[in-house]
Amino acid sequence: MGGLVEISAATGLYGVIGSPVGHSLSPLMQTSALKALGIDACYLAFDVGRDALEDALKGAYALGVKGLNVTVPHKVAALALSVEADVTASATGAANTLVRAEGGWRAHNTDVEGFSGAIVRELDFDPSARGIVFGGGGAARAAVLGYASLGVKEIYVTGRNPVRLEGLVSELSPTVGKSSLTMIPLDEVPAKAKAGDLIASATPLGLSPEGRWPWALGDLDEGVLLYDMAYLPGGSSLEKEALGAGLKVASGLSMLLLQGAAALWLWTGVEPPVKIMEQALTEGE
């Protein structure tokens, strides 16, 4: 992408915090965008464990880091550690983007915009169909609100922790407008999902080579759409499994692009060069 970035004492720094982040394409995507915009800054990945998050955020702020993305497993905790939050971050209970504010970080959530845009762009999802979310964390909350923003009438959440899911439904039901939000057991999903419905994995399962969807994919209607919010260069394990079963599937690479573009705008106030960012992601795979 045009060689190394020239570094000086005036070069600004952005980054992504999570664990693991060794696979992240955000540095490649965002540094390419910053260079195209003529902004003297670079973007790095920081692998930060759960116990070190608070210290890492305080240190980044003290060092003058200009903005951060937050990925698994820190999205919920990052919101709690922020001094301010926008409406979407508050509604999801999670933050994926941090912007400098007076005395600390202001939390935003661009995952909602990234998810809703990605499923329409990549899978041609029809909002008259039903949306199902597998998972109960910050990414799942973003998916629920992403479905609701598209006007999906029936939204279902499922997973292995019913208590956590009940809390998610209770907290998000007032925020989904005219959509209904219901928890269903994992084993009921194959019977519930029909052609055109979309199941989104909001878990890190796809990052593991052994990761598998929690259903026999042959039990799903062949017209069901699948979306793995995680991504890996070359395809996540969930994406590969779905392709092998002949189902229409997309990974979180498209969501990464769209949420990343929205984050860049929050940090800089400049229209992001989406085509250049997409090219960087394509080459990075």
Secondary structure, DSSP 8 states (H G I E B T S, - for coil): --S-----TT-EEEEEEESS-TT--HHHHHHHHHHHHT--EEEEEEE--GGGHHHHHHHHHHTT--EEEE-TT-HHHHHHT-SEE-HHHHHHT--SEEEEETTEEEEE--HHHHHHHHHHHHH---TTS-EEEE--SHHHHHHHHHHHHHT-SEEEEE-S-HHHHHHHHHHHGGGSTT-EEEE--GGGHHHH--TT-EEEE-SSGGGSTT---SS-GGGS-TT-EEEES---TT--HHHHHHHHTT-EEEETHHHHHHHHHHHHHHHH-S---HHHHHHHHHHH-
